[in-house]
């Protein structure tokens, strides 16, 4: 029974992803998605409470493999924190600047401006969870004495800001980053370690 339920959920996600890519979030409807899946809207709502939740889940699922590969760079056994953060930083910047991620973020921002809770749902299911995982790595590095003690979540947010600086905002506007990615990641990690190393 569980396998059938998971299979149905996956069919819904695939149909939704396809429709969202074809017509965009705003023009896609739960009725269109249920028609593609071959079921009722009630069935759809038994899996996802809203179109926003369905979109967020579909987009997070689509990027899950790259997200896991990024988090896997945070090797808790590696004692060279700079080396770990360099690998992670490059993977993180690659993820957030991918065409797919840019498209998802732009949609979330646009819909949030229209009163939708899409942005909040997407953030809760994706970036927030990822940065909790990063805070866990940072807490472990603090316990080992590789990073100075502090609030791991706040320290993770400082790392995030350093890694995104000069890259994310320009790209959201459709222009080239202010800084070369590799150099910027190295500079960000070095600044982070000067503050917390």
Buried (B, 14 or more C-beta within 10 A) or exposed (E): EEEEEEEBBEBBBBBBBBBBEEEEBEEBEBEBBBBBBEBEEEEBBEBBEBBBBBBBBBBBBBBEEBBEEBBEBBEEEEEEBBEBBBBBBBBBBBBBBEEEBBBBBEBBEBBBEEEBBBBBBBBBBBBEBBBEBBBBBBBBBBEEEBBEEBEBBEBBBBBBEBBBBBBBEBBBEEEEBEBEBEEBBBBBBBBBBEBBB
